[in-house]
Amino acid sequence: MDNAIQRTEIATFAGGCFWCMVQPFDTLPGIDSVISGYTGGHTINPTYQEVGTETTGHAEAVQITFQPELFPYERLLDIYWRLIDPTDRGGQFGDRGSSYRTAIFVHNEEQRKKAEASKQALQKSKRFKKPIVTEIVPAVQFFPAEDEHQDYYNTHRRSYNLYLEGSGREEFVERNWNTKKDKDHLRQQLTELQYRVTQNRETELAFQNEYWNNERKGLYVDVISGDPLFSSRDKYDAGTGWPTFSKPIEEGWIRKESDLSNSQVRTALRSRISKSHLGHLVQDGNKPQYRVNSASLRFIPVVQLETEGYGRYMPFFE
């Protein structure tokens, strides 16, 4: 959306198999690139086979080029912790050995302080019974992996999905980050309707929801994460009784999934980071309709964008 040149930084994370560490960060607004590679060892230009022998000292890792004003380092850390088992010194899930260790390679003092703070917060949360053993160490030379290992989740989808299913990573994440305590906390944040829609994929009543006929100028953000999803500029009356948009603000905030519920074949919309159910993508001829539940959204009028931290979107409405 914003064509201005933004300052960029680099973040480097090791979290086990680097195939699984790309997709969660890739294409998010404010993230320019995610590269798979090797770092933390004592050899130059290691190969995949060499690193796998556990003799080079390198770990499989990803190096992320990001725009901190659009996607802060703290948010990268939040995603990182939710991808790994930070209590395992011997590798990650089915992959064993030091090349699959977890580590945060920091590039400056500010990153170090933020990484240490996030690690301490995770330990104090008592989410895990065991100590957090993920290392926070100075970044050293990063060696990009071979082409076949780049963007693996896109270029080898079948192999990637089979590997991800069998690794135990997703099951671990679900078990440890979607607990009863997490659900209870979310219930306290949301109304009953908001919870049922965002978490149970319910659909609110047409013409009886908060924003279906809202004509004010402003942003529609994720009710849980606050991520900017839609703009009043792209909202129109489709006669459906739900807020309908021609497109999201940026595609990277939205995830599209096949939905076969209710004996229908549909495309469901989820908010990328919070994973909240938003609604459905419907084709009206050649025109896409992003048909969204009001309960999944929070509306921020233009006059409040600056005070609520969305000032970069002001020019969008001028």
N, C-alpha and C positions, 0 to 999 in steps of 0.2 A: 504493500500500500504506500509506504513512504520511500520515495526515490532518493532521499538525501543519503550521502555517504556516511555510514556509521562506523564508529571505532570498533575494532574487533580484538578479541583475545583468544587464547588457546587454552583448552582444558584437556587433561589426559587422565583417563580412567582405565584400570584393569579390573575386569569382573568375570574372569573365566573365559570361555569360548567367545572370541570376538565376533563371531557370526551373530550372536544373540544380543550384542551390545550396540548395534547400529540402529535398528528400526525404531526403538523407543525415543531416540533423539532426532532422527533424520526427518527433514522437511518441516520441522517446527519453525514458526516464524521467529526470526532472529538467530537461527542456526544456519550458517553458510555451508558447512561441510562436515561430514563424519568419515574419518579414514581409519581403516583397520591396520594394525601394525604391531611392532615389537619394541619393547623398551625395558630399561632397568637391568640390562645384562652387561657382559664384558666383551662381546664380539661385535664386529662391524658387518653390516649388511647381512644379517642372519636370514636363513630361509625357513619356511614352515617346517620342513623336515628336521632341520638342525635344532630349532627351538623345541620341537617335540621330543628330542632326545634328553631334555632336561640337563644339558651340559653348558648352555650358553648364558644362563642366568636371566634371560629375558622373560617377560610376561607378555601374553597376548593382551593387547590394549586397543582402545580407540582414542583418536585425537580429534577433538571437536573445535572448529573455528566458529565463534559465536559473537553476537553483538550484545554486550552486557546491558546497554540501555533498553534493549527490547526483550532480552531473555537473560536475566541475571544469573550469575554463577551459583547463587543459593538454590535456584530452581533446578539447575543441572544436578546439584548434589541431592536434592530431594528425589529426583528420578533415579539417580544412581543407586541410592540405598535400597530402593524398592525393586531393584533388579538382581540383587546378590544375596548370598548368605554371608553376612559380615562376621559370623562366628567361626567360620571354617578356615583353618590355617593350611589345610592340605590340598586345596583346589576348590572347584565349584561343582557341586552336584555329581554327575557321573564322570567328570573330567578331573583326574587327580594329577598332582605334581605342582611344582613351583611355577611352571609356565602358565598355570591356570589360577594363580593366587589373585587375591583382591588387593588393590592399592590405588590411592589417589596421588598422582604425581603433580605437585603444585608448581606453578611457574613464577610466583612472586609471593611476597609476604602477605599481601591481602588475601590471596587464595588460601594460603596456609591457615591464617586465622579463621577464615570462614569454614574451611574443611574441619579444623579441630573443633570449632563450636558445634557444627552439625553432628560430628561423631559423639561428642559429649552429650548432646541433647538426645541422641538415639539411645545411648547407654542409660541415661537417666529415665527414659520413658519406660524402661523395663519391658519393652516389646519382646526382647529375646532374653532367655534365662541365662545364656552363656555370655561371657565377655565379648565385646566388639574387638576383633583382632585386625581389622583392615588397617594397613599401614598408610601413613601420610608422609610422603618423602619428596625431596626435591626432584623436579623433572630433569631428565637427562635426554640424550639424543634418541629421537623416535625414528624408527625405520619402517616405512610403509610396507605392508604385506604385498604379496604377489597379486596381480590383477584378478585372478580367479576368486580371491577372498574378499574383494571389495564389493560392497552392496550385495552381499550374498543372499540376503532375504528376498531380493528382487530377481537376481539372475539365476538362482537355483531354488525356486519356491518350494517345489515338492521335497527336495532333500532338506531344506531348512525347516519346513513344517514338521517333517518326520523327526528330525533331530530335536527340535524344540519340545515336541510332545514327549519324546522318550527321555529327555534329560532330567525331568523333574523340577525344572526351574519354575515353570508357570504354576505348578501345584504348590510349590513352596511359597511363592509370592501370594497366592490366594489364601493359603492357610495362615500366613503371618501378617498380612496387610488388609484382610477383610474379616476381622474377628468380630465377635459379638460386641466387644467394647467399641470398636470402630463404628459399627452400625448404630449402637446406642448414642454415640457422640454425634453422629450425623442426624439422627432423629431429633436431637436437641437443637440443632442448627436450622432445621427445615420444618415447614408445616407438614401435616400428615399428607396432604395432596402432593406437595413437592417431593416428599420421600417416595411415595408410591409411583409417581411418574418417573423420577430420575433413577430409582433403584430397581423398581419392579416392572418397568417398561409399560406402565399403564398409559392410557390416553384420556386426557381431560375432555369434558363436554364441549362440543362445538358451540360457538356463540355465547358461551357462559364461562369465559376465562378472561384473564386480566388484560391481555394485550391484543386480542384479535382485531379490535377496531381502534387501537391507539394510533393517532396521527401526529404525535409530537416528534420532533427531531432529536435523535440521540443514538446511543449504542445499546445493544442488547448483549449482555454478558452472561457467562455461565453462573448460575445461581450459587454454585458451590465454590468454584475456583476463581471466579472473577475474570476468566479469560474472555477477551472480546470476540464475539462470535458473528453477530450480524449488525447491520446498520439500517436506520430508517430510510436511507437513500435507496436501499434495495428491497424494501418492504412494499407489498402491494395487496390489494384486495382481490383474492382469488375466489371469493364466494364460498370458502370452505368453513369459515367460522373459527379458524386458527390463524395465528400469525404466520404469514407466508412470505418467503424471501426468494429473490431470483438467484442469489449466491451468498456465500458467507463473506465476511470481511477478508479473510485469508484462508485458503483451503487447508493449510497446515493445522488449524485448530479443530478440524472436524475429521471424524473417522466414519467411514461408510462400511456397513456390514450387511450380509445377507440375512433376511428375516423371513422365516418360513412359518411363523406362528399364525394361528387362526385360519389355517388352510389357504393362506395367501403367499404369493411370492413378492416380497417387497425389499426395499433397501432402507435399513434403519440408520439413523444418524446418532452418533455418540460424540460427546465432547472428548477431545483427544486425551487430555491429561486427567481430568476427574473421572472419565469413563461414564459420565451421566448419560442416560437416554434422553435424547432431545425430541425426536419425532421421526419423520420419514421423508425420503427423497422421492418425489412423484414426477413422472414425465407427463406434461400436458402438451401433447403434440411434440414439438421440438424444444419446448420451453421447460426447463427444470423448475420444480417447485420444492423449495425447502420448507416443508410443512412442520412447524415446531410447536410444542406445547408451551404455553405461557409459564407454566409451573417450573420449567427448566431454565427460565431466564430471569434476569433482573434488568430493568430498564434504567439507563442513566441519561437524563436530559443533557443537551448540549451545554447548557449553562453550568452544569455540575462536573463536566469532564475534567477540568483542570484540578479542582479540589479533590476529586476522587482518584487522581493519578492516571488519567487517560488523556492528558493534554496533547499528546502527539497526534491524536485523532481530530483535533480542532480544525485543521485545514481541510479535512475531508468534508466538512459541512459548509465551507465558505464558498 
